[in-house]
Amino acid sequence: MNAFQTRSAPVIETPRTILRPHQLDDFDAYVVMWADPLVTRFIGGKPRTREESWMRFLRHSGLWSLLGYGFWAIEEKASGRFIGEAGFHDLKRDMEPSIEGIPEAGWALASHAHGRGLASEVVGRVLAWGDETFERARTVCIIDPENTGSLKVAAKCGYRELLRTTYHDAATILLERRV
């Protein structure tokens, strides 16, 4: 087991959110979020079915238990409701160049949480956790070239474009962050 491995996500906070392990009670809100075309237009390109969301939901605990990192559920402090997810994963993506073995940051917020600066707040905290935790100083992320909102969040958090490539026959930008 790596020095930073845990059995589940630790609880961390930002001024407006609590980042915590996904819970079964989150699943219905999770399904609604991933069925929303505003959320999926740049992440896979199409809304997910309940079954597809379930498979994605299950991988969260698996990532934490096997890799010692993964995605957190994002809970809004003021309302207590699930508003998205963020964290790191290694999905063994079939893309060139390979990013296998490098923690890949990702984030998604429910559309009702867009436009409030929450993504930058959450991603900044997730990256601070990664800086404290990972033995390596490099993380990556991939973003659709048309996703200007996420590109702004990534730039604000220290990611820089490495190159443009394709993933699942779609254009994507590979960004990296070094500390």
C-alpha positions as CSV (number, residue, x, y, z in Angstrom):
1,M,0.0,0.0,0.0
2,N,1.3,3.5,-0.9
3,A,2.0,5.9,2.0
4,F,-1.0,8.0,1.0
5,Q,-3.5,5.2,0.4
6,T,-6.7,5.2,2.5
7,R,-9.8,3.0,2.4
8,S,-12.0,5.9,1.5
9,A,-11.8,9.6,0.7
10,P,-10.8,11.8,3.6
11,V,-13.2,14.7,4.4
12,I,-11.7,18.1,3.4
13,E,-13.4,21.5,3.2
14,T,-13.5,24.8,1.4
15,P,-15.2,27.9,2.6
16,R,-18.5,26.9,0.9
17,T,-18.2,23.1,0.5
18,I,-17.5,19.8,2.2
19,L,-15.6,17.3,0.0
20,R,-16.4,13.8,1.3
21,P,-16.8,10.2,0.2
22,H,-19.7,9.5,-2.1
23,Q,-22.7,8.1,-0.1
24,L,-25.5,6.0,-1.4
25,D,-27.9,8.8,-0.5
26,D,-26.1,10.9,-3.1
27,F,-27.1,8.6,-6.0
28,D,-30.4,10.2,-7.1
29,A,-28.8,13.7,-7.2
30,Y,-25.8,12.1,-9.0
31,V,-28.2,10.6,-11.6
32,V,-29.9,13.9,-12.2
33,M,-26.5,15.7,-12.6
34,W,-25.1,13.2,-15.1
35,A,-28.4,13.2,-17.1
36,D,-28.2,17.0,-17.5
37,P,-27.0,18.0,-21.1
38,L,-25.4,21.1,-19.6
39,V,-23.2,19.0,-17.4
40,T,-22.3,16.3,-20.1
41,R,-22.0,18.5,-23.2
42,F,-18.2,18.6,-22.7
43,I,-17.8,15.4,-20.7
44,G,-18.7,12.5,-22.9
45,G,-21.1,14.6,-25.0
46,K,-24.3,13.0,-24.0
47,P,-26.4,12.6,-20.9
48,R,-25.9,9.3,-19.0
49,T,-28.5,6.8,-18.2
50,R,-29.2,5.7,-14.6
51,E,-27.2,2.5,-15.3
52,E,-24.2,4.4,-16.7
53,S,-24.3,6.7,-13.7
54,W,-24.4,3.7,-11.3
55,M,-21.2,2.2,-12.9
56,R,-19.4,5.5,-12.7
57,F,-20.7,6.0,-9.1
58,L,-19.3,2.6,-8.0
59,R,-15.8,3.3,-9.3
60,H,-15.3,6.1,-6.8
61,S,-14.9,3.8,-3.8
62,G,-12.8,1.4,-5.9
63,L,-10.3,4.2,-6.9
64,W,-9.8,5.2,-3.2
65,S,-9.3,1.6,-2.0
66,L,-6.9,0.6,-4.8
67,L,-5.0,3.8,-5.6
68,G,-5.4,5.9,-2.4
69,Y,-7.0,8.7,-4.3
70,G,-10.2,9.3,-6.3
71,F,-13.1,11.7,-6.5
72,W,-14.9,13.4,-3.6
73,A,-18.6,14.2,-3.5
74,I,-19.1,17.9,-3.2
75,E,-21.6,19.0,-0.6
76,E,-22.7,22.6,-0.4
77,K,-22.3,23.7,3.3
78,A,-25.3,26.1,3.2
79,S,-27.8,23.6,1.9
80,G,-26.3,20.2,2.6
81,R,-27.0,19.1,-0.9
82,F,-24.9,17.2,-3.3
83,I,-23.7,19.6,-6.0
84,G,-21.0,17.7,-7.9
85,E,-17.7,15.8,-7.7
86,A,-14.0,16.5,-8.1
87,G,-10.7,14.7,-7.5
88,F,-8.1,12.6,-9.2
89,H,-8.3,9.3,-11.1
90,D,-6.3,7.1,-13.3
91,L,-8.7,5.7,-15.9
92,K,-6.1,3.9,-18.1
93,R,-7.3,6.0,-21.0
94,D,-6.5,4.8,-24.5
95,M,-5.0,8.0,-25.7
96,E,-1.7,9.4,-27.0
97,P,0.4,10.4,-25.2
98,S,-0.4,8.0,-22.4
99,I,-1.2,9.6,-19.1
100,E,-1.5,6.2,-17.3
101,G,0.0,6.3,-13.9
102,I,-0.3,10.1,-13.6
103,P,-3.0,11.5,-11.3
104,E,-5.6,13.1,-13.6
105,A,-7.7,15.9,-12.1
106,G,-11.3,16.2,-12.9
107,W,-14.4,18.1,-11.8
108,A,-18.1,18.4,-12.6
109,L,-20.7,20.5,-10.9
110,A,-24.5,20.3,-11.2
111,S,-25.8,23.0,-13.5
112,H,-27.5,24.8,-10.6
113,A,-24.0,25.3,-9.1
114,H,-22.4,26.8,-12.2
115,G,-21.2,30.4,-12.4
116,R,-20.6,30.9,-8.7
117,G,-16.8,30.3,-8.5
118,L,-17.3,27.0,-6.8
119,A,-15.3,25.0,-9.3
120,S,-12.2,27.1,-8.8
121,E,-12.6,26.9,-5.0
122,V,-13.0,23.2,-5.0
123,V,-10.3,22.4,-7.6
124,G,-7.9,24.6,-5.7
125,R,-8.5,22.6,-2.5
126,V,-8.3,19.3,-4.3
127,L,-5.0,20.3,-5.8
128,A,-3.7,21.5,-2.4
129,W,-4.6,18.0,-1.0
130,G,-2.7,16.4,-4.0
131,D,0.3,18.6,-3.4
132,E,0.5,17.4,0.2
133,T,-0.2,13.8,-0.7
134,F,1.5,12.7,-3.9
135,E,5.1,11.8,-4.0
136,R,5.2,13.1,-7.6
137,A,4.9,16.7,-8.4
138,R,2.9,16.4,-11.7
139,T,-0.8,16.0,-12.4
140,V,-2.7,16.3,-15.6
141,C,-6.2,17.0,-16.8
142,I,-8.0,16.7,-20.2
143,I,-10.5,19.3,-21.3
144,D,-12.7,19.7,-24.4
145,P,-11.3,22.7,-26.3
146,E,-14.8,24.3,-26.3
147,N,-15.1,24.1,-22.5
148,T,-14.0,27.6,-21.8
149,G,-15.3,27.5,-18.2
150,S,-13.1,24.5,-17.2
151,L,-10.2,25.8,-19.2
152,K,-10.3,29.0,-17.1
153,V,-10.6,27.0,-13.9
154,A,-7.6,24.9,-14.9
155,A,-5.5,28.0,-15.8
156,K,-6.4,29.7,-12.5
157,C,-5.3,26.5,-10.7
158,G,-1.9,26.3,-12.4
159,Y,-2.5,24.0,-15.4
160,R,-0.9,24.8,-18.7
161,E,-1.6,23.3,-22.1
162,L,0.8,20.6,-22.9
163,L,-0.6,19.6,-26.3
164,R,-3.8,19.0,-28.3
165,T,-4.8,15.4,-29.0
166,T,-7.8,13.2,-29.4
167,Y,-9.7,11.0,-27.0
168,H,-12.6,8.8,-28.3
169,D,-12.2,10.5,-31.7
170,A,-12.9,13.9,-30.2
171,A,-10.5,16.8,-29.9
172,T,-9.1,17.3,-26.4
173,I,-6.5,19.4,-24.7
174,L,-4.0,17.8,-22.4
175,L,-2.9,20.1,-19.6
176,E,-0.3,19.6,-16.9
177,R,0.5,21.1,-13.6
178,R,3.9,20.8,-11.9
179,V,4.6,22.0,-8.3
